Amino acid sequence: MKKNFRRSDSALVLICLISILAGCAKTTPPPETYTYIPPQVGGRQRYAPPAKVPATQRPYTINGHTYYPLPSAEGFVEEGYASWYGPNFHGKPTACGETYNMYDISAAHKILPINTYVRVTNLENGKEVIARINDRGPFVKDRIIDLSYGTAKILSIVGTGTARVRVEALGEGSVTSGGVIKFKKHPDFKKGVFYVQVGAFLDQANALNMKRRLEGTYKDVTITTGMVGGQVFYRVQIFAANDYNEAKIFEAKASRTITPGAFVVAR
């Protein structure tokens, strides 16, 4: 009995030792949302917890479709139909927690960051306005932006209900370390880097041919890419000016001499 006891005791010690060695050899992977921090010489591995992401930047699902908000509004331009929303939503919370005021100059967009300032141009009458994105929507087919009553009134869309517009992202507010968005009350978007887009092609070779032709006249001609409807478009753009008003003059000239429908892009 004494001999058996010692053998069992030795086996138990061996099992514990194997367990300890196995634990040293294997590292339990951290959650994927954690960020790996390289250790100092002789130090241990560390993982930082994920940064706080504002609720309005998280994916969300409406009517079975999941939307993924863009991390940045830089370079965002799109054309499509705008609508407006008013009395049925007046006084109710917006996606960012504000109380919706239909008379304010604001708008709703499905994926642009909240507090993005956008220039909305009514392509049917040429009127334009700068509005702040403070809500999500519209969740209606073939609509790209939902305007407040105040915004729609400036663009003369209230009567018709909808209109074809161009939406250009100009800038966005900043998020503090506490996850609170700091609003820009009086942003100045007249100064910056402005290009005029004169062509968009599915075939890269066509974009390159246009770029080569234009380089004989203009110094700064670039090609940028963008996804539309799951397809890559090659966009030919010419540097216009560092002042928005000057860029609009160049836009008009480009529409006459290069291609109808040329438009300003802010970078």
ChimeraX attribute file (.defattr): number of C-alpha atoms within 10 A of each C-alpha:
attribute: neighborCount
match mode: 1-to-1
recipient: residues
	/A:1	5
	/A:2	6
	/A:3	8
	/A:4	9
	/A:5	10
	/A:6	11
	/A:7	10
	/A:8	11
	/A:9	11
	/A:10	11
	/A:11	12
	/A:12	11
	/A:13	11
	/A:14	12
	/A:15	10
	/A:16	11
	/A:17	12
	/A:18	11
	/A:19	12
	/A:20	11
	/A:21	10
	/A:22	11
	/A:23	11
	/A:24	9
	/A:25	8
	/A:26	8
	/A:27	9
	/A:28	6
	/A:29	8
	/A:30	13
	/A:31	10
	/A:32	8
	/A:33	11
	/A:34	14
	/A:35	14
	/A:36	13
	/A:37	11
	/A:38	11
	/A:39	11
	/A:40	8
	/A:41	6
	/A:42	6
	/A:43	8
	/A:44	9
	/A:45	11
	/A:46	13
	/A:47	15
	/A:48	11
	/A:49	12
	/A:50	11
	/A:51	11
	/A:52	9
	/A:53	10
	/A:54	14
	/A:55	11
	/A:56	19
	/A:57	17
	/A:58	13
	/A:59	12
	/A:60	15
	/A:61	9
	/A:62	9
	/A:63	6
	/A:64	7
	/A:65	8
	/A:66	10
	/A:67	14
	/A:68	14
	/A:69	19
	/A:70	16
	/A:71	11
	/A:72	14
	/A:73	22
	/A:74	16
	/A:75	14
	/A:76	18
	/A:77	17
	/A:78	14
	/A:79	17
	/A:80	14
	/A:81	19
	/A:82	24
	/A:83	24
	/A:84	22
	/A:85	19
	/A:86	17
	/A:87	13
	/A:88	8
	/A:89	14
	/A:90	16
	/A:91	13
	/A:92	13
	/A:93	13
	/A:94	16
	/A:95	17
	/A:96	18
	/A:97	11
	/A:98	12
	/A:99	14
	/A:100	21
	/A:101	19
	/A:102	22
	/A:103	15
	/A:104	14
	/A:105	19
	/A:106	25
	/A:107	33
	/A:108	25
	/A:109	22
	/A:110	21
	/A:111	22
	/A:112	26
	/A:113	23
	/A:114	26
	/A:115	24
	/A:116	24
	/A:117	26
	/A:118	25
	/A:119	20
	/A:120	26
	/A:121	20
	/A:122	24
	/A:123	17
	/A:124	12
	/A:125	13
	/A:126	10
	/A:127	13
	/A:128	18
	/A:129	15
	/A:130	19
	/A:131	23
	/A:132	26
	/A:133	26
	/A:134	23
	/A:135	26
	/A:136	21
	/A:137	17
	/A:138	20
	/A:139	15
	/A:140	10
	/A:141	7
	/A:142	10
	/A:143	19
	/A:144	23
	/A:145	27
	/A:146	26
	/A:147	31
	/A:148	26
	/A:149	24
	/A:150	21
	/A:151	25
	/A:152	30
	/A:153	15
	/A:154	14
	/A:155	22
	/A:156	18
	/A:157	21
	/A:158	20
	/A:159	8
	/A:160	9
	/A:161	12
	/A:162	18
	/A:163	22
	/A:164	17
	/A:165	25
	/A:166	21
	/A:167	22
	/A:168	22
	/A:169	26
	/A:170	25
	/A:171	24
	/A:172	23
	/A:173	17
	/A:174	14
	/A:175	14
	/A:176	9
	/A:177	9
	/A:178	8
	/A:179	13
	/A:180	10
	/A:181	16
	/A:182	12
	/A:183	14
	/A:184	15
	/A:185	7
	/A:186	6
	/A:187	12
	/A:188	10
	/A:189	16
	/A:190	14
	/A:191	12
	/A:192	14
	/A:193	16
	/A:194	23
	/A:195	26
	/A:196	24
	/A:197	25
	/A:198	21
	/A:199	21
	/A:200	19
	/A:201	16
	/A:202	13
	/A:203	11
	/A:204	15
	/A:205	11
	/A:206	14
	/A:207	21
	/A:208	17
	/A:209	10
	/A:210	16
	/A:211	22
	/A:212	12
	/A:213	11
	/A:214	18
	/A:215	13
	/A:216	9
	/A:217	9
	/A:218	13
	/A:219	10
	/A:220	13
	/A:221	21
	/A:222	18
	/A:223	18
	/A:224	13
	/A:225	14
	/A:226	15
	/A:227	9
	/A:228	9
	/A:229	7
	/A:230	7
	/A:231	9
	/A:232	15
	/A:233	20
	/A:234	22
	/A:235	20
	/A:236	23
	/A:237	25
	/A:238	24
	/A:239	19
	/A:240	24
	/A:241	19
	/A:242	15
	/A:243	14
	/A:244	20
	/A:245	13
	/A:246	13
	/A:247	23
	/A:248	18
	/A:249	13
	/A:250	21
	/A:251	26
	/A:252	17
	/A:253	14
	/A:254	20
	/A:255	16
	/A:256	12
	/A:257	10
	/A:258	14
	/A:259	14
	/A:260	14
	/A:261	14
	/A:262	20
	/A:263	20
	/A:264	24
	/A:265	23
	/A:266	21
	/A:267	14
